Amino acid sequence: MSELRIINIITMAKNKSRPRLDLKGQWLGNIGFTHGTLARFLPEPGGVLFSLCDENIHKYSELWRDTDAQGGTLLQAATRNGGPFLGTSGIFVERAGMEVGDAIIVRHEQGFVHGRKLPHPSAKIVVNPVAGTWLAGVGFDKSAVFTLATAPGLLTCTLQENGLERTAELVKYARANKLTLLQVSQSNHKPHFGIPPLCIDRAGFTSGDQLIATYRHGFIQLQKPDFVGLGF
């Protein structure tokens, strides 16, 4: 079963204008990219592909020529900060049309990591309940009040300033506009909020779905990844 995550393109250490794509975490080892394993990186239209190379490669030289002809490179998985690491930079990332600051959605499964650029630079993968310190950075901190609009394939959260002081007003507003009124809580020093099951159903989602959250101050949208639209 494939899983999703968001990776951000960062700058190279010695040349801040060049992009670098780093993958790290135990999830890499879980899908076969353990220390010392050979992998291939290929740029694709609007994205990238890391694939694990079979240990019984007939000829390394042939694999290298084929990879080079497609604008890619061969690399080895390593260990950084105690966990698996895989990355490439510069011209190889640029050939995939990616720049510093781009947000990449990564879909991974055994032996493969596919990446596609998201149209919105501020994005995260979330599940219900939605949690994380990033929420406070866009105004959804502890005790914040917001309205939730539900539409097929889309949930929209809109922060309501001074919400606690405006409870009676906001209850009427939510009822008149068929919105759900919610409040942010805090757990383990992180803001979080749960989407009611009825809203999940109305949006056409199921419990446990991984959703893309795009956000700016006071505003969060949640939707399923459009794999076809992203080019997967």
Buried (B, 14 or more C-beta within 10 A) or exposed (E): EBEBBBBBBBBBEEEEEBBBBBBBEEBBBEBBBBBEBBBBBBBBEBBBBBBBBEEEEEEEEEBBEEBEEBBBBBBEBBEEEEBBBBBBBEEBBBBBBBBBEBBBBBBBEEBBBBBBBBEEEBBBBBEBEBBBEBBBEBBBBBEBBBBBBBEEEBBBBEBBEEBEEEEEEBEEBBEEEEBBBBBBBBEEEBBBBEBEEEBBEBBBBEEEBBBBBBBEEBBBBBBBBEBEEBEB
